[in-house]
Amino acid sequence: MAGVYIHIPFCKQACHYCNFHFSTSVARKTDMVAALLHELEMRRQYLPAGEPLGSIYFGGGTPSLLNAAEIEQLIGKTIALFGLKPDAEITLEANPDDLSENKLWELRQIGVNRLSIGIQSFFEPDLLFMNRAHNAGEALNCIELALKTGFTNLSIDFIYGTPTLTHEQWQRNLSIAFGLNIPHISAYCLTVEPKTALHSSIKKGKIAPLQDEHAQTQFNLLTQSMEERGYQHYEISNFCLPGHIAVHNSSYWSGAHYLGIGPSAHSYNGVSRSWNVANNALYLKAIQQNNLPAETEILTPQNKYNEYIMTALRTMWGADLTYLSAEFGEEKTRYLLSQAQRYVQQGKLQVVQNRLLLAPDARFTADAIIAHLFWG
């Protein structure tokens, strides 16, 4: 099921941990919307003809900085070019401080049917540490407004492992979300990315290095609490009540085709992967000159195998050994099982119904395990 991702490269301010592409200047927001519309036209042949979209996803950056009319333009153009399934998911990432009651009603009227809200925490010291633009009161209020205006398909983001977040406060964050009956929760471990304010502060000794033990304890509390509340742990960082798996993000993990529009956006069509330049000025100049500001990589069998292992093992479905044999040959399946053997013996990987799965208590260290399974 194909999807379209639209990257909105603007933010009010820079979060200290974030290394995504964005600009804190919205001076050229109108030009950017026009360029996104034009890129959609330029790439109308990218996805398979006759297959309507299963999802449209506005990411960023902060898509909620666009007004409803701008978002409606982008939705309308996307549907006109590619079509849309009747039950398609249209998600908008949003920050709490952008979600007034009026804005929420407008979003519903133009077709947005799912919100992904960057809450991160309901505690003020965490939000200040991360340099978020909203406060704790706005975090709670925007969810209540979203529910009031009929957004039943709702996801919120949390970040755990921050030095300001105690285990008791982390449990409280989760309890608040459970009390609001949020159907989808994404929880990410705070990581130190190069060229971020957090990285600089740690390097200069202003902030102590993050503690893996602190984060792992909070991950364990997270998974235990989710299980007790009936949430499916369907991807390492994603949990949902039955029937609320994220359609668009799941397409990335299942190998579906998708088109990425906007600066830094990635696209995949089963044969190649492409990515747009991560620079607003260069992106705008290229699109205005009818050029696509993208690089493309033709995927080799090795690339495809490694990407499948990397994405599949992050999910509750794991790597399908029957699919691997059909797609890459018996030799590669034997190679995978050989590489996996020591982790199976340690209880970190399991083979269940011809699928290779991460054991629940190995998910926090999944990246190290998965890297050892790569081909080449």
C-alpha positions, -999 to +999 in steps of 0.1 A: +000+000+000+018+031-012+020+064+007+032+100+003+053+117+029+055+156+029+083+172+048+075+206+063+110+220+071+101+247+097+102+249+135+096+277+160+128+268+178+154+240+178+150+212+203+183+204+218+183+167+208+170+170+172+190+164+141+162+164+116+162+190+088+144+223+095+147+260+096+136+284+124+128+310+098+094+308+082+100+338+059+097+316+028+069+294+039+046+304+010+074+297-015+079+263+001+043+253-001+043+263-038+075+242-043+060+212-026+029+214-048+052+216-079+073+187-068+042+166-064+034+174-101+070+166-112+069+132-095+034+121-104+048+090-122+069+078-093+043+055-077+025+026-095-003+038-117-038+028-106-030+021-070-046+047-048-027+058-017-032+042+017-017+071+035-005+107+034+018+118+062+029+154+070+062+153+089+089+177+098+100+200+112+066+211+125+038+206+099+013+223+123+030+256+115+011+255+082-024+269+082-054+248+073-056+263+038-020+254+030-024+218+043-057+215+023-039+225-009-013+198-004-038+171+005-060+181-025-030+180-050-018+147-036-053+131-040-057+146-075-025+131-087-024+097-069-059+089-057-068+079-021-083+048-006-116+055+012-102+044+045-068+061+040-048+075+069-039+112+067-016+121+095-003+155+106+026+158+131+018+187+155+032+205+184+009+212+214+013+250+212-001+250+176-033+232+184-061+256+193-096+243+193-103+263+161-072+249+144-083+214+153-118+218+139-102+232+106-079+202+104-108+178+107-128+196+080-100+194+055-095+157+059-068+152+085-080+121+104-049+113+125-027+135+147+008+127+160+014+151+188+049+158+201+042+158+238+076+144+249+067+148+286+040+163+309+068+176+332+082+211+329+118+203+337+120+178+309+105+202+284+129+229+294+159+205+292+148+195+256+140+232+247+105+224+236+083+253+225+053+242+247+048+239+284+033+211+305-001+227+306-003+230+268+008+193+265-023+181+285-047+207+271-041+200+234-049+163+239-081+171+256-090+195+228-081+169+202-104+144+218-131+170+222-130+178+184-133+142+174-097+130+168-101+095+180-071+083+159-045+099+180-008+093+186+015+110+211+053+110+213+073+106+245+110+108+251+125+088+280+161+085+293+165+123+300+185+131+331+156+153+344+131+124+342+128+102+373+114+067+371+084+078+391+078+107+367+081+084+337+054+062+352+033+092+357+037+103+321+024+069+310-004+069+335-017+102+322-016+088+286-035+057+297-060+078+316-068+097+284-071+064+265-046+074+238-047+046+212-012+050+199+020+059+218+055+063+203+083+064+230+119+072+220+150+068+240+169+101+241+200+098+220+229+121+215+231+130+178+262+148+163+259+186+156+230+190+181+229+214+211+228+183+234+259+169+218+277+202+222+267+206+259+279+171+268+312+176+249+318+209+268+310+192+301+279+213+308+257+182+309+268+148+322+268+120+296+236+101+294+233+069+314+223+037+296+212+020+328+187+049+335+173+046+300+170+008+300+152+009+333+127+033+318+124+012+287+116-019+309+090+002+328+075+013+295+071-022+280+057-037+312+032-009+316+021-012+279+016-049+282-005-045+314-027-020+296-033-042+265-011-023+241+007-042+213+044-036+212+044-038+174+077-019+167+106-011+191+094+024+197+057+021+189+027+008+209-010+007+201-043-006+212-057-032+189-067-017+155-045+014+158-012+004+141+001+034+122-005+027+085+020+051+070+050+042+093+042+005+089+047+009+052+084+017+059+089-014+079+070-037+055+088-026+023+059-008+007+066+020-019+065+056-008+072+090-023+089+117-002+082+154-010+102+183+003+138+191+015+155+160+030+126+137+022+133+101+011+115+080-015+115+042-022+101+023-052+114-012-047+143-007-071+160+025-059+160+049-030+163+087-035+166+116-011+162+153-016+188+179-007+186+189+030+187+226+023+157+249+019+173+275-004+188+249-027+156+229-027+135+260-036+159+271-064+160+236-080+122+232-080+116+267-093+139+257-122+120+225-128+149+203-115+146+176-090+171+182-062+176+145-054+203+118-054+194+082-062+209+049-052+200+017-071+196-010-045+216-041-047+205-075-034+228-069-004+211-035+002+176-050+001+185-079+023+201-057+050+172-033+049+147-061+053+166-075+083+170-041+098+133-031+095+116-065+100+134-074+132+122-041+148+086-053+145+066-079+163+063-098+130+100-104+127+118-116+096+098-141+075+122-169+066+100-182+038+100-147+022+138-145+026+143-178+008+120-168-021+135-133-024+172-139-017+177-177-019+182-205+005+219-196+009+211-163+025+185-178+048+211-203+060+235-174+065+210-155+086+203-184+108+240-191+112+246-155+122+216-156+146+226-188+163+245-174+192+217-149+200+192-178+198+213-197+223+214-166+245+176-163+243+178-129+225+164-142+192+137-167+187+125-188+157+087-190+159+065-204+130+094-199+105+100-163+116+130-149+133+120-126+162+137-105+188+130-117+223+111-090+243+140-084+267+165-079+238+146-050+222+165-023+240+198-035+225+183-045+191+206-023+170+237-042+181+221-076+175+207-066+141+240-052+128+256-086+134+231-102+111+238-081+080+252-095+048+286-082+039 
